[in-house]
Amino acid sequence: MIIQSQKVWTANGFHPLQLEIKDGKIEAIWPHGNKPVDKDYGSLRLLPGFIDVHTHGAYGFDTNDGEAEGLREWAKRLPVDEGVTSFLPTTITQSEEVLTKAVRNVAEVMKEGYEGANILGIHFEGPYLDMKYKGAQPPEYILDADLEQFKRYQKAADGNIRYITIAPEHDRDLAMIRYLSAHGVVCSMGHSAATYEQAVLGVANGAMTMTHVYNGMTPYNHRQLGLVGGAFRIRDIYGEIICDGYHSCPDALNNFFTIKGADHAVMISDSLRCKGLPQGQYTSGGADITLTPEGTAVLTGTATLAGSTLKINRGLQVLIEKALVPVASAINSCTLNPAKVLGVDDHKGRIVAGYDADMVILDEQYNVVQCYVCGKEQVK
């Protein structure tokens, strides 16, 4: 199959090209009009498929539910709804029984098969977090880092926990961070009261990134930098960022991307089960949440943000059109950079010959016109 567009994102720009796709891969890339094509997308933008490393649920399903059909429906809808071709189903702090069931369910679905976006593993958010910066995480289940417990979770997940959020100040002697680093699990610092100095130690012992920067962490101060200041100062650490314009206003997004540049910002949705559903009352991690008219989710009866309903294509729109982030930085944040964090940038995150044919085609309003996962055209 050969497809083409006047605006294919590769080599750090939009170029008129055609892509030859074979066996799920980009076989070759040719000049526009070089060969007869099966699909011509005119001047629509053709981008690498989006990768979401932090998303709890959508369409009424939550990772913690531990229900196979809900996860399958979620994976199937992500490409056509928002251009996501790979993702990490993300847990929220709960009892060991609930979390064990949740991670086992993801592992079983990955093994048995599914359609739609690639499940690249599990993001384990909590329970090893800080009480002050817990956000919407249930306080009764928050614990100090427990390596032996984590090993039980990883066994239940058949080794598929690829990413974990942890508060480094509650990891005694930073033993878990070192273990995670040594065993190929991405360690992200978040929901944390860590000082800047503790953040430095976390990075020095193997932490690679920070979870939803600005939210759920010690703020920046010119004498006490906190975790936000760590995200700014430690240039080569990655940082997740929720790009809905509410969790962080457009000017804060601009500041973050200006500091992190094109290579270390990672857009996430941090979406909850209420994404794709009408305004109303829902639950997350056992807590009651309210979906607001703006599309944010708050703990019912409070102003505490519980998560978002962000679609990644809309996050890209916010970054470019409202936050005025450079186009390359915005696109990298939801394609190449998350691929680098997960260590899959040798076959995902770019439009390059030899890479997986994961692609999304957007119109001028950032709507998803079409999406391909490993060369397979996605349909609603």
Buried (B, 14 or more C-beta within 10 A) or exposed (E): BBBBBBBBBBEEEBBEBBBBBEEBBBBBBBEBEBEEBEBBBEEBBBBBBBBBBBBBBBBBBBBBBBBBEBBBBBBBBBBBBBBBBBBBBBBBBBBBEBBBBBBBBBBBBBEEEBBBBBBBBBBBBBBBBBEEBBBBBBEEBBEBBBBEBBEBBBBBBBBBBBBBBBBBBBBEEBEBBBBBBEEEBBBBBBBBBBBBEBBBBBBEBBBBBBBBBBBBBBEBEEEEBBBBBBBBBBEEBBBBBBBBBBBBEBEBBBBBBBBBEBBBBBBBBBBBBBBBBEEEEBBBBBBEBBBEEEBBBBBBEEEBBBBBBBBBBBBBBBBBEBBBBBBBBBBBBBBBBBBBBBEBBEBBBBBEBEBBBBBBBBEEEBBBBBBBBBBBBBEE
